Amino acid sequence: MKIFRAKYPSLLSFLYPKRISRIDNTGSVYLTFDDGPVPEVTPWVLDLLAQYDAKATFFCIGENISKSPEIFKRIITEGHQIGNHTYNHLNGWSTSKKVYMDNIKQTERTFRIETGLSDNTLSTPIFKLFRPPYGKIKNSQARLVKNLGYEIVMWDVISGDYDQSFSPEKCYKNVMKNVRGGSTIVFHDSQKAFPNLEKILPQILEDLKNKGFKFRSLKDAL
């Protein structure tokens, strides 16, 4: 396994240990999309990624998988990675450990139902990534998530596409100013983010390609 390095100040690294944020020593970037699958957005993202031969990681909400199973299957069929983003997009800071873990396990069951894959297959790295909604997870919850075999994935670049007070120009600059080799970049395949995402993602893909970056899913780094 490659080395994962959290881009945090030392105090935060102590408080929030063993979280993936950036992949060391790589000329690739790792595009991630949270909150899908959503019929109005995710197929558009998949079509665009295909144009650039780009692979990405989709942190899926279980409830949305249940509503759009065919789009979820398309994500996997086209060679992208999936990750667990809870069933109901829960804020860990305001959720009990039991409710939080039950919600994660419900998403696991949804993965199993919609893919038809066995427990052994679902335990491989392609399926054992978790991103906490809002980035908010208690350390007590994180320990339980790790005990389930998950790697917890954060980020080192966030586009801000979900923030309706941000212009597309600001979201674009958020990415291009901070991206570097190995960056894990957060986008959202949600309806709320789409007005920004639709404008920035094609240009970001083009500009990063011209800078020589490859677009890989996190499974390729495990």
Accessible surface in RSA format (square Angstrom, percent):
REM  Atomic radii and reference values for relative SASA: ProtOr
REM  Chains: A
REM  Algorithm: Lee & Richards
REM  Probe-radius: 1.40
REM  Slices: 20
REM RES _ NUM      All-atoms   Total-Side   Main-Chain    Non-polar    All polar
REM                ABS   REL    ABS   REL    ABS   REL    ABS   REL    ABS   REL
RES MET A   1   157.73  81.7  76.88  50.9  80.84 192.5  65.49  55.7  92.23 122.2
RES LYS A   2    90.89  44.3  78.67  48.3  12.23  29.1  40.66  36.6  50.23  53.5
RES ILE A   3   122.08  69.5 113.47  84.5   8.61  20.8 118.81  85.6   3.27   8.9
RES PHE A   4    43.61  21.8  18.82  11.7  24.79  64.5  18.94  11.5  24.67  70.6
RES ARG A   5   116.51  48.9 112.28  57.2   4.23  10.1  51.78  70.8  64.72  39.2
RES ALA A   6    27.48  25.3  10.05  15.5  17.43  39.7  10.05  14.1  17.43  46.2
RES LYS A   7   107.12  52.3  85.43  52.4  21.69  51.6  63.28  57.0  43.84  46.7
RES TYR A   8    59.00  27.5  35.71  20.3  23.30  60.6  33.53  25.2  25.47  31.4
RES PRO A   9    91.44  66.6  78.34  71.4  13.10  47.6  90.70  74.9   0.73   4.6
RES SER A  10    99.51  84.1  81.99 109.4  17.51  40.3  54.33 115.7  45.18  63.3
RES LEU A  11   117.92  65.7 112.80  80.7   5.12  12.9 117.47  82.5   0.45   1.2
RES LEU A  12    66.07  36.8  66.07  47.3   0.00   0.0  66.07  46.4   0.00   0.0
RES SER A  13    47.11  39.8  43.12  57.5   3.98   9.2  11.80  25.1  35.31  49.5
RES PHE A  14   158.99  79.5 141.39  87.6  17.60  45.8 149.48  90.6   9.51  27.2
RES LEU A  15    70.60  39.3  68.65  49.1   1.96   4.9  70.44  49.5   0.17   0.4
RES TYR A  16    66.07  30.8  65.52  37.3   0.55   1.4  32.27  24.3  33.80  41.7
RES PRO A  17    66.39  48.4  58.62  53.4   7.77  28.2  61.50  50.8   4.89  30.4
RES LYS A  18   163.92  80.0 136.07  83.5  27.84  66.3  95.81  86.2  68.11  72.5
RES ARG A  19    10.70   4.5   5.45   2.8   5.25  12.5   1.05   1.4   9.65   5.8
RES ILE A  20     5.03   2.9   4.87   3.6   0.16   0.4   5.03   3.6   0.00   0.0
RES SER A  21     0.53   0.4   0.53   0.7   0.00   0.0   0.53   1.1   0.00   0.0
RES ARG A  22    14.97   6.3  14.97   7.6   0.00   0.0   0.32   0.4  14.66   8.9
RES ILE A  23     0.00   0.0   0.00   0.0   0.00   0.0   0.00   0.0   0.00   0.0
RES ASP A  24    16.20  11.3  13.68  13.6   2.51   5.9   3.48   8.2  12.71  12.7
RES ASN A  25   138.23  95.3 102.82  99.4  35.41  85.3  41.25  99.3  96.98  93.7
RES THR A  26    26.30  18.7   3.83   3.9  22.48  53.6  12.01  16.1  14.29  21.6
RES GLY A  27    51.97  64.1   0.00   N/A  51.97  64.1  36.60 100.5  15.37  34.4
RES SER A  28     4.79   4.0   4.79   6.4   0.00   0.0   0.00   0.0   4.79   6.7
RES VAL A  29     0.00   0.0   0.00   0.0   0.00   0.0   0.00   0.0   0.00   0.0
RES TYR A  30     0.30   0.1   0.30   0.2   0.00   0.0   0.30   0.2   0.00   0.0
RES LEU A  31     0.21   0.1   0.00   0.0   0.21   0.5   0.00   0.0   0.21   0.6
RES THR A  32     0.00   0.0   0.00   0.0   0.00   0.0   0.00   0.0   0.00   0.0
RES PHE A  33     0.41   0.2   0.00   0.0   0.41   1.1   0.00   0.0   0.41   1.2
RES ASP A  34     6.36   4.5   6.36   6.3   0.00   0.0   0.04   0.1   6.32   6.3
RES ASP A  35    23.14  16.2  21.98  21.9   1.16   2.7   4.55  10.7  18.59  18.5
RES GLY A  36     1.71   2.1   0.00   N/A   1.71   2.1   1.04   2.8   0.67   1.5
RES PRO A  37     1.94   1.4   0.00   0.0   1.94   7.1   0.08   0.1   1.86  11.6
RES VAL A  38    18.14  11.9  17.95  16.3   0.19   0.5  18.14  15.8   0.00   0.0
RES PRO A  39    76.89  56.0  62.47  56.9  14.42  52.4  62.73  51.8  14.16  88.0
RES GLU A  40   102.81  59.0  80.49  60.9  22.31  53.1  49.61  96.0  53.19  43.4
RES VAL A  41     0.53   0.4   0.53   0.5   0.00   0.0   0.53   0.5   0.00   0.0
RES THR A  42     0.00   0.0   0.00   0.0   0.00   0.0   0.00   0.0   0.00   0.0
RES PRO A  43    34.99  25.5  34.99  31.9   0.00   0.0  34.99  28.9   0.00   0.0
RES TRP A  44    69.69  28.0  63.97  31.0   5.73  13.4  45.37  24.2  24.33  39.5
RES VAL A  45     0.00   0.0   0.00   0.0   0.00   0.0   0.00   0.0   0.00   0.0
RES LEU A  46     0.07   0.0   0.00   0.0   0.07   0.2   0.00   0.0   0.07   0.2
RES ASP A  47    72.32  50.7  67.84  67.5   4.48  10.6  22.47  52.9  49.85  49.7
RES LEU A  48    15.14   8.4  14.68  10.5   0.45   1.1  14.86  10.4   0.27   0.7
RES LEU A  49     0.12   0.1   0.12   0.1   0.00   0.0   0.12   0.1   0.00   0.0
RES ALA A  50    69.15  63.6  41.33  63.8  27.82  63.3  51.18  72.1  17.97  47.6
RES GLN A  51   135.78  75.9  95.99  70.2  39.79  94.7  42.04  89.5  93.74  71.1
RES TYR A  52    42.34  19.8  26.79  15.2  15.55  40.5  13.22   9.9  29.13  35.9
RES ASP A  53   120.10  84.1 102.59 102.1  17.51  41.4  35.42  83.4  84.68  84.5
RES ALA A  54     1.65   1.5   0.00   0.0   1.65   3.8   0.00   0.0   1.65   4.4
RES LYS A  55    68.62  33.5  68.62  42.1   0.00   0.0  39.72  35.8  28.90  30.8
RES ALA A  56     0.00   0.0   0.00   0.0   0.00   0.0   0.00   0.0   0.00   0.0
RES THR A  57     0.26   0.2   0.26   0.3   0.00   0.0   0.00   0.0   0.26   0.4
RES PHE A  58     1.67   0.8   1.67   1.0   0.00   0.0   1.67   1.0   0.00   0.0
RES PHE A  59     0.00   0.0   0.00   0.0   0.00   0.0   0.00   0.0   0.00   0.0
RES CYS A  60     0.95   0.7   0.85   1.0   0.10   0.2   0.10   0.3   0.85   0.9
RES ILE A  61    15.63   8.9  15.63  11.6   0.00   0.0  15.63  11.3   0.00   0.0
RES GLY A  62     0.00   0.0   0.00   N/A   0.00   0.0   0.00   0.0   0.00   0.0
RES GLU A  63    65.84  37.8  65.81  49.8   0.03   0.1   6.71  13.0  59.13  48.3
RES ASN A  64    28.44  19.6  28.11  27.2   0.33   0.8   1.22   2.9  27.23  26.3
RES ILE A  65     0.00   0.0   0.00   0.0   0.00   0.0   0.00   0.0   0.00   0.0
RES SER A  66    51.16  43.2  30.71  41.0  20.45  47.1  23.58  50.2  27.58  38.6
RES LYS A  67   145.36  70.9 112.14  68.8  33.22  79.1  77.10  69.4  68.27  72.7
RES SER A  68    10.40   8.8   4.53   6.0   5.87  13.5   7.32  15.6   3.08   4.3
RES PRO A  69    37.50  27.3  37.50  34.2   0.00   0.0  37.50  31.0   0.00   0.0
RES GLU A  70   119.42  68.6 113.64  86.0   5.78  13.8  61.68 119.3  57.74  47.1
RES ILE A  71    25.31  14.4  24.38  18.2   0.92   2.2  25.27  18.2   0.04   0.1
RES PHE A  72     0.00   0.0   0.00   0.0   0.00   0.0   0.00   0.0   0.00   0.0
RES LYS A  73    77.34  37.7  75.72  46.5   1.62   3.9  39.02  35.1  38.31  40.8
RES ARG A  74    70.41  29.6  65.72  33.5   4.69  11.2  39.09  53.4  31.32  19.0
RES ILE A  75     0.23   0.1   0.23   0.2   0.00   0.0   0.23   0.2   0.00   0.0
RES ILE A  76    43.40  24.7  34.74  25.9   8.66  20.9  34.74  25.0   8.66  23.5
RES THR A  77   115.90  82.4  83.45  84.6  32.45  77.3  68.39  91.9  47.51  71.8
RES GLU A  78    55.20  31.7  44.64  33.8  10.56  25.1  33.54  64.9  21.66  17.7
RES GLY A  79    22.20  27.4   0.00   N/A  22.20  27.4  20.58  56.5   1.62   3.6
RES HIS A  80     3.77   2.1   3.39   2.4   0.38   1.0   0.04   0.0   3.73   4.3
RES GLN A  81     0.00   0.0   0.00   0.0   0.00   0.0   0.00   0.0   0.00   0.0
RES ILE A  82     0.22   0.1   0.21   0.2   0.00   0.0   0.21   0.2   0.00   0.0
RES GLY A  83     0.00   0.0   0.00   N/A   0.00   0.0   0.00   0.0   0.00   0.0
RES ASN A  84     0.00   0.0   0.00   0.0   0.00   0.0   0.00   0.0   0.00   0.0
RES HIS A  85     2.54   1.4   2.54   1.8   0.00   0.0   1.02   1.1   1.52   1.8
RES THR A  86     0.00   0.0   0.00   0.0   0.00   0.0   0.00   0.0   0.00   0.0
RES TYR A  87    32.24  15.1  32.24  18.3   0.00   0.0  11.71   8.8  20.54  25.3
RES ASN A  88    66.11  45.6  48.20  46.6  17.91  43.1  17.52  42.2  48.59  47.0
RES HIS A  89    44.34  24.2  36.82  25.6   7.52  19.2  27.50  28.3  16.84  19.6
RES LEU A  90    35.02  19.5  33.79  24.2   1.23   3.1  35.02  24.6   0.00   0.0
RES ASN A  91    39.91  27.5  35.87  34.7   4.04   9.7  10.54  25.4  29.38  28.4
RES GLY A  92     0.00   0.0   0.00   N/A   0.00   0.0   0.00   0.0   0.00   0.0
RES TRP A  93   135.31  54.3 115.11  55.7  20.20  47.4 109.72  58.5  25.59  41.5
RES SER A  94    92.73  78.4  54.30  72.5  38.44  88.5  51.45 109.6  41.28  57.8
RES THR A  95    16.90  12.0  11.67  11.8   5.23  12.5  10.16  13.7   6.74  10.2
RES SER A  96    59.60  50.4  46.06  61.5  13.54  31.2  49.05 104.5  10.55  14.8
RES LYS A  97   101.14  49.3  97.63  59.9   3.51   8.4  47.90  43.1  53.24  56.7
RES LYS A  98   149.46  72.9 139.92  85.9   9.53  22.7 116.47 104.8  32.99  35.1
RES VAL A  99    79.98  52.6  77.45  70.1   2.53   6.1  79.17  68.8   0.81   2.2
RES TYR A 100     0.00   0.0   0.00   0.0   0.00   0.0   0.00   0.0   0.00   0.0
RES MET A 101    13.98   7.2  13.98   9.3   0.00   0.0  13.98  11.9   0.00   0.0
RES ASP A 102    60.23  42.2  57.49  57.2   2.75   6.5  26.47  62.3  33.76  33.7
RES ASN A 103    13.56   9.4  12.04  11.6   1.52   3.7   1.19   2.9  12.37  12.0
RES ILE A 104     0.00   0.0   0.00   0.0   0.00   0.0   0.00   0.0   0.00   0.0
RES LYS A 105    81.99  40.0  81.64  50.1   0.35   0.8  31.49  28.3  50.50  53.8
RES GLN A 106    64.94  36.3  64.75  47.3   0.20   0.5   9.33  19.9  55.61  42.2
RES THR A 107     0.00   0.0   0.00   0.0   0.00   0.0   0.00   0.0   0.00   0.0
RES GLU A 108    33.23  19.1  32.67  24.7   0.57   1.4  10.92  21.1  22.31  18.2
RES ARG A 109   121.33  50.9 121.06  61.7   0.27   0.6  51.16  69.9  70.17  42.5
RES THR A 110     9.68   6.9   9.55   9.7   0.13   0.3   2.55   3.4   7.13  10.8
RES PHE A 111     2.78   1.4   2.78   1.7   0.00   0.0   2.78   1.7   0.00   0.0
RES ARG A 112    80.72  33.9  78.48  40.0   2.24   5.3  42.21  57.7  38.51  23.3
RES ILE A 113   131.86  75.0 105.77  78.8  26.09  62.9 112.77  81.2  19.09  51.8
RES GLU A 114    32.85  18.9  28.72  21.7   4.13   9.8   0.73   1.4  32.12  26.2
RES THR A 115    32.91  23.4   4.03   4.1  28.88  68.8   8.67  11.6  24.24  36.6
RES GLY A 116    67.20  82.9   0.00   N/A  67.20  82.9  33.88  93.0  33.32  74.6
RES LEU A 117    56.97  31.7  51.86  37.1   5.10  12.8  53.52  37.6   3.45   9.3
RES SER A 118    62.18  52.5  48.18  64.3  14.00  32.3  51.48 109.6  10.70  15.0
RES ASP A 119    89.43  62.6  80.13  79.8   9.30  22.0  33.91  79.8  55.52  55.4
RES ASN A 120   123.98  85.5 118.15 114.2   5.83  14.0  26.38  63.5  97.60  94.3
RES THR A 121    52.22  37.1  48.54  49.2   3.68   8.8  27.35  36.7  24.87  37.6
RES LEU A 122    15.61   8.7  13.99  10.0   1.62   4.1  13.99   9.8   1.62   4.4
RES SER A 123    71.29  60.2  51.72  69.0  19.57  45.1  35.68  76.0  35.61  49.9
RES THR A 124    53.66  38.2  50.78  51.5   2.87   6.8  51.62  69.3   2.04   3.1
RES PRO A 125    71.24  51.9  66.57  60.7   4.68  17.0  71.24  58.8   0.00   0.0
RES ILE A 126    36.60  20.8  34.93  26.0   1.67   4.0  34.93  25.2   1.67   4.5
RES PHE A 127     8.64   4.3   7.40   4.6   1.24   3.2   7.40   4.5   1.24   3.6
RES LYS A 128    26.57  13.0  25.71  15.8   0.86   2.1  12.31  11.1  14.26  15.2
RES LEU A 129     1.19   0.7   1.19   0.9   0.00   0.0   1.19   0.8   0.00   0.0
RES PHE A 130     0.00   0.0   0.00   0.0   0.00   0.0   0.00   0.0   0.00   0.0
RES ARG A 131     0.69   0.3   0.69   0.4   0.00   0.0   0.69   0.9   0.00   0.0
RES PRO A 132     0.77   0.6   0.00   0.0   0.77   2.8   0.00   0.0   0.77   4.8
RES PRO A 133     0.00   0.0   0.00   0.0   0.00   0.0   0.00   0.0   0.00   0.0
RES TYR A 134   130.48  60.9  91.88  52.3  38.59 100.4  73.65  55.3  56.82  70.0
RES GLY A 135    16.01  19.7   0.00   N/A  16.01  19.7   2.33   6.4  13.69  30.7
RES LYS A 136    67.15  32.8  67.15  41.2   0.00   0.0  22.44  20.2  44.71  47.6
RES ILE A 137     2.63   1.5   0.62   0.5   2.00   4.8   0.62   0.4   2.00   5.4
RES LYS A 138    75.24  36.7  69.24  42.5   6.00  14.3  46.27  41.6  28.98  30.9
RES ASN A 139    52.70  36.3  46.05  44.5   6.64  16.0  15.86  38.2  36.84  35.6
RES SER A 140    31.49  26.6  27.00  36.0   4.49  10.4  20.14  42.9  11.35  15.9
RES GLN A 141     0.00   0.0   0.00   0.0   0.00   0.0   0.00   0.0   0.00   0.0
RES ALA A 142     7.10   6.5   7.07  10.9   0.03   0.1   7.10  10.0   0.00   0.0
RES ARG A 143   150.62  63.2 147.48  75.2   3.14   7.5  70.64  96.5  79.99  48.5
RES LEU A 144    66.47  37.0  64.90  46.4   1.57   3.9  64.90  45.6   1.57   4.2
RES VAL A 145     0.00   0.0   0.00   0.0   0.00   0.0   0.00   0.0   0.00   0.0
RES LYS A 146    68.34  33.3  55.23  33.9  13.11  31.2  41.22  37.1  27.12  28.9
RES ASN A 147   121.38  83.7  84.97  82.1  36.41  87.7  27.29  65.7  94.09  90.9
RES LEU A 148    56.15  31.3  40.53  29.0  15.62  39.3  44.73  31.4  11.42  30.7
RES GLY A 149    47.75  58.9   0.00   N/A  47.75  58.9  31.87  87.4  15.89  35.6
RES TYR A 150     3.98   1.9   0.56   0.3   3.42   8.9   0.19   0.1   3.78   4.7
RES GLU A 151    43.68  25.1  43.68  33.0   0.00   0.0  12.76  24.7  30.92  25.2
RES ILE A 152     1.00   0.6   1.00   0.7   0.00   0.0   1.00   0.7   0.00   0.0
RES VAL A 153     0.00   0.0   0.00   0.0   0.00   0.0   0.00   0.0   0.00   0.0
RES MET A 154    14.49   7.5  14.49   9.6   0.00   0.0  14.49  12.3   0.00   0.0
RES TRP A 155    64.56  25.9  56.07  27.1   8.49  19.9  37.89  20.2  26.67  43.3
RES ASP A 156    19.20  13.5   0.00   0.0  19.20  45.4   5.28  12.4  13.92  13.9
RES VAL A 157     3.29   2.2   0.19   0.2   3.11   7.5   3.29   2.9   0.00   0.0
RES ILE A 158    61.85  35.2  56.59  42.2   5.26  12.7  56.59  40.7   5.26  14.3
RES SER A 159     0.00   0.0   0.00   0.0   0.00   0.0   0.00   0.0   0.00   0.0
RES GLY A 160     2.38   2.9   0.00   N/A   2.38   2.9   2.38   6.5   0.00   0.0
RES ASP A 161     0.48   0.3   0.00   0.0   0.48   1.1   0.00   0.0   0.48   0.5
RES TYR A 162    81.44  38.0  79.48  45.2   1.95   5.1  44.89  33.7  36.54  45.1
RES ASP A 163    41.41  29.0  36.85  36.7   4.56  10.8   7.07  16.6  34.34  34.2
RES GLN A 164   138.58  77.5 102.34  74.8  36.23  86.3  37.52  79.9 101.06  76.6
RES SER A 165    98.12  82.9  56.77  75.8  41.35  95.2  55.12 117.4  42.99  60.2
RES PHE A 166    49.41  24.7  42.37  26.2   7.03  18.3  43.23  26.2   6.17  17.7
RES SER A 167    50.39  42.6  40.96  54.7   9.43  21.7  37.47  79.8  12.92  18.1
RES PRO A 168    31.78  23.2  31.42  28.6   0.36   1.3  31.78  26.2   0.00   0.0
RES GLU A 169   111.46  64.0 107.70  81.5   3.76   9.0  60.01 116.1  51.45  42.0
RES LYS A 170    99.93  48.8  96.34  59.1   3.59   8.5  57.61  51.9  42.32  45.1
RES CYS A 171     0.00   0.0   0.00   0.0   0.00   0.0   0.00   0.0   0.00   0.0
RES TYR A 172    62.74  29.3  62.74  35.7   0.00   0.0  45.01  33.8  17.73  21.9
RES LYS A 173   134.96  65.8 132.94  81.6   2.02   4.8  78.39  70.6  56.57  60.3
RES ASN A 174    37.11  25.6  34.93  33.8   2.18   5.2   6.60  15.9  30.52  29.5
RES VAL A 175     0.00   0.0   0.00   0.0   0.00   0.0   0.00   0.0   0.00   0.0
RES MET A 176    34.66  17.9  17.76  11.8  16.90  40.2  18.03  15.3  16.63  22.0
RES LYS A 177   177.68  86.7 141.87  87.0  35.81  85.3  93.91  84.5  83.76  89.2
RES ASN A 178    67.33  46.4  56.82  54.9  10.51  25.3  10.65  25.6  56.68  54.8
RES VAL A 179    22.34  14.7   4.29   3.9  18.05  43.5   4.29   3.7  18.05  49.0
RES ARG A 180    95.75  40.2  92.16  47.0   3.59   8.6  49.06  67.0  46.69  28.3
RES GLY A 181    20.86  25.7   0.00   N/A  20.86  25.7   9.55  26.2  11.31  25.3
RES GLY A 182     0.00   0.0   0.00   N/A   0.00   0.0   0.00   0.0   0.00   0.0
RES SER A 183     0.00   0.0   0.00   0.0   0.00   0.0   0.00   0.0   0.00   0.0
RES THR A 184     0.00   0.0   0.00   0.0   0.00   0.0   0.00   0.0   0.00   0.0
RES ILE A 185     0.00   0.0   0.00   0.0   0.00   0.0   0.00   0.0   0.00   0.0
RES VAL A 186     2.51   1.6   2.50   2.3   0.01   0.0   2.50   2.2   0.01   0.0
RES PHE A 187     0.00   0.0   0.00   0.0   0.00   0.0   0.00   0.0   0.00   0.0
RES HIS A 188    19.28  10.5  19.28  13.4   0.00   0.0   2.50   2.6  16.78  19.5
RES ASP A 189     0.88   0.6   0.88   0.9   0.00   0.0   0.00   0.0   0.88   0.9
RES SER A 190    16.28  13.8  16.28  21.7   0.00   0.0  15.01  32.0   1.27   1.8
RES GLN A 191   110.18  61.6  97.32  71.1  12.86  30.6  27.37  58.3  82.80  62.8
RES LYS A 192   113.30  55.3 101.14  62.1  12.16  29.0  56.97  51.3  56.34  60.0
RES ALA A 193     0.00   0.0   0.00   0.0   0.00   0.0   0.00   0.0   0.00   0.0
RES PHE A 194    41.90  21.0  41.90  26.0   0.00   0.0  41.90  25.4   0.00   0.0
RES PRO A 195    77.46  56.5  72.54  66.1   4.91  17.9  76.85  63.5   0.60   3.8
RES ASN A 196    11.44   7.9  11.11  10.7   0.34   0.8   0.08   0.2  11.36  11.0
RES LEU A 197     0.00   0.0   0.00   0.0   0.00   0.0   0.00   0.0   0.00   0.0
RES GLU A 198    79.17  45.5  72.52  54.9   6.65  15.8  14.90  28.8  64.27  52.5
RES LYS A 199   130.72  63.8 107.07  65.7  23.65  56.3  80.13  72.1  50.59  53.9
RES ILE A 200     4.27   2.4   3.14   2.3   1.13   2.7   4.27   3.1   0.00   0.0
RES LEU A 201     0.00   0.0   0.00   0.0   0.00   0.0   0.00   0.0   0.00   0.0
RES PRO A 202    45.15  32.9  43.36  39.5   1.79   6.5  43.75  36.1   1.39   8.7
RES GLN A 203    87.29  48.8  84.73  61.9   2.57   6.1  27.27  58.1  60.02  45.5
RES ILE A 204     0.00   0.0   0.00   0.0   0.00   0.0   0.00   0.0   0.00   0.0
RES LEU A 205     0.00   0.0   0.00   0.0   0.00   0.0   0.00   0.0   0.00   0.0
RES GLU A 206    65.48  37.6  65.48  49.5   0.00   0.0  24.93  48.2  40.55  33.1
RES ASP A 207    27.95  19.6  25.69  25.6   2.26   5.3   9.62  22.6  18.33  18.3
RES LEU A 208     0.00   0.0   0.00   0.0   0.00   0.0   0.00   0.0   0.00   0.0
RES LYS A 209   114.87  56.0 105.30  64.6   9.56  22.8  56.32  50.7  58.55  62.4
RES ASN A 210   107.73  74.3  70.58  68.2  37.15  89.5  29.61  71.3  78.12  75.5
RES LYS A 211   132.23  64.5  95.51  58.6  36.72  87.4  51.29  46.2  80.94  86.2
RES GLY A 212    57.99  71.5   0.00   N/A  57.99  71.5  34.84  95.6  23.16  51.9
RES PHE A 213    38.96  19.5  30.99  19.2   7.97  20.8  30.99  18.8   7.97  22.8
RES LYS A 214   142.43  69.5 138.27  84.8   4.16   9.9  90.58  81.5  51.85  55.2
RES PHE A 215    17.54   8.8   6.67   4.1  10.87  28.3   6.67   4.0  10.87  31.1
RES ARG A 216    61.95  26.0  61.63  31.4   0.33   0.8  17.43  23.8  44.52  27.0
RES SER A 217     0.13   0.1   0.03   0.0   0.09   0.2   0.09   0.2   0.03   0.0
RES LEU A 218     2.53   1.4   2.48   1.8   0.04   0.1   2.48   1.7   0.04   0.1
RES LYS A 219    67.02  32.7  54.57  33.5  12.45  29.6  29.00  26.1  38.02  40.5
RES ASP A 220    61.73  43.2  40.58  40.4  21.15  50.0  13.96  32.8  47.77  47.6
RES ALA A 221     2.27   2.1   0.00   0.0   2.27   5.2   1.34   1.9   0.94   2.5
RES LEU A 222    50.65  28.2   4.20   3.0  46.45 116.8  17.55  12.3  33.09  89.1
END  Absolute sums over single chains surface
CHAIN  1 A    10123.5       8317.7       1805.7       5623.1       4500.3
END  Absolute sums over all chains
TOTAL         10123.5       8317.7       1805.7       5623.1       4500.3
